[in-house]
């Protein structure tokens, strides 16, 4: 007898692919190039087995161009032996597990430059995000830990300096994710730190007051934790302004967040996915205060309440109407929320077939990516059991442009037949060939670098909007491309998904259009610039005002 999830996937694929049989042979595939690329990193939970919620939450990681050569590099976070978390059998690992930075050699291979760069943090890592917080033109690195976080300032010469103490970003809570955005539009990046819960060092677990078949207690066994908004004071120092900004939710159990302009009023808002409780949609009002409007806007839960175990929220324009939509993986069906009317979200997970595709898996790291460059955002989900090291296959669902998603996993490469305990997933064009590649961060296992083969058979355009002066990528900008009779809009973000930082460059699939009629950029300061008659299949760098 086939396992249930194999049977469900096979039936779904057989039925839905009839509608696209003519194009099936033209769809891209993904190739696992991890070993051949020279990546030897392996994540470790810090002792011999998975045994508590701290060990089971990560890992994520970051795609970012740390050396400004135009090619994405990869940062992996690791666990460690930690006295609050780890079994004594793992004491021999004390001080031996570190994070790792791999430089892109621009030939399909990567080199471990951790020691040279000075970013081999030995804390219990959850995620990492990258942004130019000091406006000097290179990307800095913020590592989120169980325990003190670490801020690395990029020195511009291939090395980093730990500036955590002087920055004030150590953060006392258990942090899992961070979102960089210029919330007050003063020209420098502020940061929202997502904190998960208050772990009791295993006291409740040792009491035996839980269902032991679950292996370890879930999030409701612990108090939540307050997220933090830190304002960048412009001189390397950050100030906690959470209370002044109205972002108070002391019982929150944040898993990840994304900053986008949901209501198109020129102010960036925050969508926070929480575990075992409603999600928050913090709408920024005039004056810089935020109000949680998730319930009234239909974004607190999914239609069936399945958002109660939300993982990382992903923002993107799924239906091509210019408004921001959200996809949130979870332990049930996942949740696709379309903003069908301004300020009102509709759950279309079931009618879009995603409930059927994803319902048999435990979803963590999700992505809205146009993997085949046909102009429609598709869905990728990294899956894995929450409480045991039981692997599950990842999912790739293709957007047919008519409101339905088709499971194309089995025809997209052998990776999708393997089982791993997936957590974060990051997305970007690692080889600069015009299609989106994937890095999956697996728990207590090797990661996977999945090269997209064939996505660039359709035309594409990648827009790189840079601020004048620093030449940093303009996080918070909005790019709209008109080509082939269609308009597509991308808001420029890096932290978008579960525990990850992605390629911030604005990528557009153009299908058959080899010419772009217009590229319009709405900059963070709300000025606009438009370029006309742009050729497709290129990286278009635009510097504000030039």
C-alpha positions in Angstrom: 0.0 0.0 0.0 1.2 3.5 -0.8 1.7 5.9 2.1 -1.2 8.3 2.3 0.8 11.4 1.3 2.3 9.7 -1.8 -1.2 8.6 -2.8 -2.7 12.0 -2.4 0.1 13.7 -4.3 -0.1 11.2 -7.2 -3.9 11.5 -7.6 -3.7 15.3 -7.5 -0.9 15.4 -10.0 -2.6 13.0 -12.4 -5.8 14.9 -12.3 -4.6 18.5 -12.5 -1.8 17.9 -15.1 -4.4 17.1 -17.7 -5.0 20.8 -17.9 -1.4 21.6 -18.6 -0.2 18.5 -20.4 0.8 20.4 -23.4 3.2 22.6 -21.5 4.5 20.0 -19.0 7.6 19.2 -21.0 8.5 22.9 -21.0 8.5 23.4 -17.2 11.7 24.0 -15.4 13.3 21.5 -13.0 15.5 21.9 -10.0 18.9 20.2 -9.5 20.4 19.7 -6.1 24.0 21.0 -6.6 24.9 21.3 -2.9 27.8 18.8 -2.9 29.2 19.8 -6.3 29.0 23.4 -5.3 31.5 22.7 -2.4 29.0 23.3 0.4 30.0 21.1 3.3 27.9 22.7 6.0 25.6 20.6 8.1 23.1 21.8 10.7 23.2 20.3 14.2 20.7 20.6 17.1 23.5 20.5 19.6 23.1 17.0 21.1 22.3 13.5 19.8 18.5 13.9 19.3 15.7 16.4 18.8 14.1 16.8 22.3 12.7 20.3 22.9 11.0 23.3 21.2 14.3 25.3 20.9 16.0 22.6 19.0 12.9 22.1 16.7 12.3 25.7 15.7 15.3 26.6 13.4 17.2 26.9 11.2 17.0 29.6 8.6 19.7 31.6 6.9 20.4 34.4 4.5 21.1 35.1 0.8 23.1 38.3 0.5 25.9 39.8 -1.5 28.3 40.5 1.3 31.3 41.4 -1.0 29.4 43.6 -3.5 30.4 41.6 -6.5 26.9 41.2 -7.8 26.5 37.6 -6.8 24.5 36.2 -3.9 26.4 34.5 -1.1 24.9 32.1 1.5 24.9 32.4 5.3 24.0 29.3 7.3 23.0 29.3 11.0 23.8 26.4 13.3 22.7 25.1 16.7 25.2 24.6 19.5 25.5 22.8 22.9 23.7 25.2 25.2 23.2 24.5 28.9 19.5 25.7 28.8 18.6 23.5 25.9 21.0 20.5 25.3 21.3 17.0 26.7 24.6 16.4 28.6 25.5 13.8 26.0 26.2 16.6 23.6 28.8 18.3 25.9 31.6 17.2 23.6 30.2 19.6 20.9 30.6 22.6 23.2 32.3 25.4 21.1 32.6 23.2 18.0 29.5 24.2 16.1 29.4 27.5 14.3 27.5 29.4 11.7 29.1 29.5 8.2 29.4 32.0 5.3 30.0 30.7 1.8 31.2 33.1 -0.9 29.8 32.6 -4.4 32.7 31.9 -6.8 30.5 32.9 -9.8 31.1 29.5 -11.5 28.6 27.3 -9.7 30.8 26.7 -6.7 31.1 28.3 -3.2 34.0 28.7 -0.8 33.7 28.7 3.0 35.0 32.1 4.1 33.6 32.0 7.7 36.9 32.4 9.5 38.3 35.1 7.1 35.1 37.1 7.4 34.8 36.7 11.1 31.1 35.7 11.2 31.3 32.2 12.8 29.0 32.9 15.7 28.8 30.0 18.2 25.4 30.9 19.7 22.2 28.8 19.3 21.2 30.2 15.9 17.7 30.6 14.5 18.0 32.9 11.5 20.0 35.8 9.9 18.9 38.9 8.0 21.1 41.3 5.9 20.7 45.1 5.4 22.9 48.2 5.1 22.0 49.7 8.4 24.8 52.3 8.4 24.3 53.5 4.8 27.9 52.8 3.8 27.0 50.8 0.7 27.6 47.2 1.9 25.3 44.7 3.6 25.6 44.1 7.3 24.5 40.9 9.0 22.2 40.4 12.0 22.1 36.9 13.6 19.1 35.9 15.7 19.7 33.5 18.5 18.3 31.7 21.5 20.4 33.9 23.7 22.0 37.2 22.7 21.6 38.3 19.1 24.7 39.4 17.2 25.1 42.4 14.8 28.0 42.2 12.4 29.0 45.4 10.6 30.4 44.9 7.2 33.9 46.5 6.9 33.8 46.6 3.1 36.9 44.5 2.8 35.5 41.0 3.1 35.5 41.1 6.9 32.9 42.0 9.6 33.1 43.5 13.1 30.8 42.5 16.0 29.1 45.7 17.0 26.4 44.2 19.1 27.2 46.0 22.4 27.4 49.5 20.9 24.3 49.0 18.7 22.0 47.9 21.5 20.6 45.0 19.4 21.6 42.2 21.7 17.9 41.8 22.7 17.2 39.8 25.9 14.4 37.6 24.5 14.5 34.5 22.4 14.6 36.0 18.9 13.8 34.1 15.8 13.6 36.7 13.0 14.2 40.3 12.1 12.8 42.7 9.5 14.7 45.7 8.3 12.6 48.6 7.0 12.6 52.4 7.2 9.5 52.8 9.2 9.9 56.5 9.9 11.2 57.4 6.4 14.2 59.3 7.8 16.7 57.6 5.4 18.1 54.8 7.5 16.8 51.3 8.3 15.1 50.4 11.5 14.6 46.8 12.6 11.6 44.8 14.0 12.8 41.8 16.0 10.4 38.9 16.2 10.6 37.1 19.6 9.0 33.6 20.0 8.4 32.6 23.6 10.0 32.3 27.1 11.6 28.8 27.4 11.8 27.4 30.9 15.0 25.4 30.4 13.0 22.2 30.3 11.2 22.5 33.7 7.7 21.8 32.3 9.0 19.1 30.1 10.7 17.3 33.1 7.3 17.4 35.0 5.8 15.0 32.4 2.6 17.1 32.3 2.2 16.7 28.5 1.4 14.0 26.0 4.8 12.3 25.7 4.1 10.7 22.3 4.5 14.3 21.0 8.2 14.1 22.1 8.2 17.5 23.6 5.7 20.2 24.7 4.4 22.7 22.1 4.2 26.5 22.2 1.2 26.7 24.5 3.3 25.2 27.3 5.2 28.5 27.6 4.5 32.2 27.9 4.7 34.3 24.8 7.3 37.1 24.3 7.1 40.7 23.2 8.5 41.6 19.8 10.7 44.7 19.6 10.9 47.7 17.2 14.3 49.4 17.3 14.7 52.8 15.7 18.0 53.5 14.0 19.4 56.7 15.5 21.8 57.1 12.6 25.1 56.8 14.5 25.3 53.0 14.9 22.9 52.9 17.9 19.3 51.6 18.1 16.6 52.6 20.5 13.7 50.4 21.6 10.5 52.3 20.7 8.1 49.4 20.8 5.7 50.9 23.3 5.8 54.4 21.7 5.0 52.8 18.3 2.0 50.9 19.8 3.4 47.5 18.9 2.4 45.9 22.3 1.6 42.2 22.3 3.3 40.7 25.4 1.8 37.3 24.9 2.8 37.0 21.2 4.5 33.9 19.9 6.1 35.4 16.8 7.5 33.1 14.2 8.5 35.5 11.4 7.3 38.8 9.9 7.4 40.9 6.7 7.2 44.7 6.2 5.2 45.8 3.2 2.8 48.7 2.4 -0.5 46.8 2.7 -2.9 49.7 2.2 -0.8 51.6 -0.3 -0.7 54.8 1.8 3.1 55.2 1.6 3.8 53.9 5.1 5.2 50.4 5.6 3.1 48.0 7.7 4.0 44.7 9.5 2.5 41.3 9.1 3.5 39.0 12.0 2.8 35.2 11.9 2.3 33.8 15.4 2.3 30.3 16.7 -0.9 29.0 18.4 -2.6 32.4 18.4 -4.0 35.0 15.9 -1.6 36.7 13.5 -1.0 40.4 13.7 -1.4 42.9 10.8 0.1 46.1 12.2 -1.1 49.0 10.0 1.0 52.1 10.4 -1.0 55.2 10.9 0.1 58.9 10.5 2.5 59.8 13.3 4.3 56.4 13.2 2.0 54.4 15.5 0.8 50.9 14.5 -2.7 49.4 15.1 -3.4 45.7 14.7 -6.2 45.3 12.1 -5.7 41.6 11.4 -9.2 40.6 12.6 -11.1 43.3 10.7 -9.1 42.8 7.5 -9.4 39.0 7.5 -5.8 38.3 8.1 -5.7 36.9 11.7 -6.7 33.4 10.8 -7.4 31.3 7.8 -10.9 30.2 6.9 -10.7 27.1 9.0 -8.7 28.6 11.8 -5.6 26.8 10.5 -3.5 29.9 11.0 -3.2 28.9 14.6 0.2 27.3 13.8 1.4 29.9 11.4 5.0 29.8 10.3 6.7 32.5 8.1 4.5 34.9 6.2 5.3 35.6 2.5 4.1 38.7 0.7 3.6 39.0 -3.0 1.0 39.9 -5.7 -0.4 36.4 -6.4 -3.4 37.4 -8.6 -1.7 40.3 -10.5 -4.1 43.0 -9.3 -1.3 45.2 -7.8 -2.3 44.6 -4.2 -0.3 42.7 -1.6 -1.3 39.1 -0.8 0.0 36.7 1.8 0.9 33.0 1.9 1.5 31.5 5.3 2.6 27.8 5.7 1.4 26.0 8.8 1.0 22.6 10.3 -2.3 22.1 8.5 -3.3 23.3 5.0 -1.3 26.5 4.7 -3.2 29.8 4.1 -3.4 31.9 1.0 -4.9 35.3 1.6 -5.7 37.4 -1.4 -6.5 41.1 -0.9 -9.4 41.1 -3.3 -10.7 44.5 -2.1 -8.4 47.2 -0.6 -7.9 46.3 3.0 -9.9 43.1 2.9 -8.3 39.6 2.6 -10.1 36.5 1.3 -8.9 33.0 2.2 -8.6 31.1 -1.1 -6.5 28.2 0.1 -9.2 25.5 -0.7 -10.6 26.8 -3.9 -7.0 27.4 -5.2 -6.2 23.7 -4.6 -3.4 24.5 -2.1 -5.3 22.9 0.8 -5.4 19.6 -1.1 -1.7 19.9 -2.1 -0.3 20.9 1.2 -2.7 19.4 3.7 -0.8 16.2 4.3 2.5 18.0 5.1 3.8 20.2 7.9 4.8 23.5 6.2 7.5 25.8 7.4 9.5 27.9 4.9 7.3 29.2 2.1 8.0 31.2 -1.0 6.0 33.1 -3.7 8.3 32.8 -6.7 7.7 32.9 -10.4 9.9 29.9 -11.0 9.0 29.5 -14.7 8.9 33.2 -15.6 5.4 33.1 -16.9 4.4 36.2 -14.9 2.5 34.4 -12.2 3.8 33.7 -8.7 4.1 30.0 -7.8 4.3 28.5 -4.3 7.2 26.5 -2.8 7.0 25.0 0.7 9.7 23.3 2.8 8.1 20.6 4.9 9.1 18.6 8.0 7.7 17.1 11.1 7.5 19.5 14.0 8.4 17.3 17.0 10.5 14.4 15.5 13.2 14.1 12.9 10.7 12.6 10.5 11.3 13.9 6.9 8.7 15.0 4.4 8.9 16.0 0.8 8.9 19.6 -0.2 6.1 21.0 -2.4 6.1 23.1 -5.6 2.7 24.3 -6.8 2.4 26.1 -10.1 0.1 29.1 -10.5 -2.0 28.5 -13.7 -3.0 32.2 -13.9 -6.7 31.2 -13.5 -6.8 31.1 -9.7 -5.7 27.5 -9.4 -2.4 25.9 -8.3 -1.1 22.6 -9.7 1.2 20.3 -7.9 4.3 20.0 -10.2 6.6 18.6 -7.5 7.1 15.2 -9.0 8.1 16.5 -12.4 10.4 19.2 -11.0 13.4 17.1 -10.1 14.5 14.2 -7.8 14.8 16.6 -4.8 11.0 16.5 -4.4 11.1 12.8 -4.0 13.5 13.0 -1.0 12.4 13.4 2.6 14.0 16.0 4.9 13.0 17.9 8.0 12.7 21.3 6.3 12.5 24.6 8.1 13.6 27.9 6.3 13.7 28.3 2.6 15.4 31.3 0.8 15.0 32.4 -2.8 17.2 34.2 -5.2 19.1 34.1 -8.5 22.3 32.5 -7.3 23.8 32.1 -10.8 22.5 35.3 -12.3 20.9 33.5 -15.2 17.5 35.0 -14.9 15.6 32.4 -12.9 15.0 31.9 -9.2 17.0 29.3 -7.3 16.2 27.9 -3.9 18.2 27.2 -0.7 16.4 24.9 1.8 17.7 25.0 5.4 17.1 21.5 6.9 17.0 20.6 10.6 19.9 18.4 11.9 20.9 17.7 8.3 22.7 19.2 5.3 21.0 22.1 3.4 20.0 21.9 -0.2 21.0 24.4 -2.9 18.5 23.8 -5.8 19.5 25.3 -9.1 16.6 26.3 -11.4 17.2 24.7 -14.8 15.0 26.1 -17.6 13.1 28.9 -15.8 14.9 31.4 -18.1 13.3 29.9 -21.2 10.7 32.6 -20.8 11.8 36.2 -20.7 12.6 38.1 -17.5 13.7 41.3 -16.0 15.4 41.9 -12.7 15.3 45.5 -11.4 17.9 46.6 -8.8 16.8 49.9 -7.4 19.6 51.7 -5.5 19.4 54.8 -3.3 21.5 57.8 -4.2 24.6 58.3 -2.1 25.0 54.9 -0.4 24.0 52.9 -3.5 22.2 50.5 -1.1 19.2 48.5 -2.4 16.1 50.5 -1.7 14.2 48.3 0.7 10.6 49.5 0.8 10.6 50.7 -2.8 7.8 49.5 -5.2 8.6 48.5 -8.8 5.9 48.1 -11.4 6.7 46.7 -14.9 4.4 46.8 -17.9 5.1 44.3 -20.6 3.1 42.2 -23.0 -0.1 43.9 -22.0 0.2 43.1 -18.3 1.3 45.1 -15.2 3.2 43.4 -12.5 4.2 45.0 -9.1 6.9 43.9 -6.7 7.6 45.6 -3.3 11.3 45.4 -2.5 11.9 43.3 0.6 14.6 41.0 1.9 13.0 39.4 5.0 10.1 37.5 3.4 9.4 34.1 4.8 10.3 31.8 7.7 13.6 32.7 9.3 15.3 33.9 6.1 16.7 36.9 4.2 16.2 36.6 0.4 17.5 38.2 -2.7 16.1 41.7 -2.5 16.4 42.4 -6.3 12.9 42.7 -7.9 12.5 39.8 -10.3 9.8 39.8 -13.0 8.9 36.9 -15.2 7.8 38.3 -18.6 6.6 35.1 -20.3 6.9 35.8 -24.1 7.6 39.5 -23.9 11.1 40.5 -25.1 10.5 44.2 -24.5 9.3 46.1 -21.5 7.1 49.2 -22.2 7.8 50.8 -18.8 9.5 50.3 -15.5 8.1 52.6 -12.7 9.8 52.9 -9.3 8.1 54.4 -6.3 11.0 55.1 -4.0 10.8 55.0 -0.2 10.6 58.8 -0.1 7.5 58.5 -2.3 9.1 60.1 -5.4 8.6 58.3 -8.7 10.7 57.6 -11.7 9.8 55.9 -14.9 12.0 54.2 -17.6 10.5 53.4 -21.0 11.3 50.8 -23.7 13.6 48.6 -21.7 14.9 45.3 -23.2 14.1 42.1 -21.4 16.6 39.5 -20.1 18.9 41.8 -18.1 19.7 43.1 -14.6 18.6 46.7 -14.7 20.3 48.8 -12.1 18.6 52.1 -11.4 20.1 54.7 -9.0 17.5 57.1 -7.6 17.7 60.5 -9.3 20.3 59.5 -11.9 
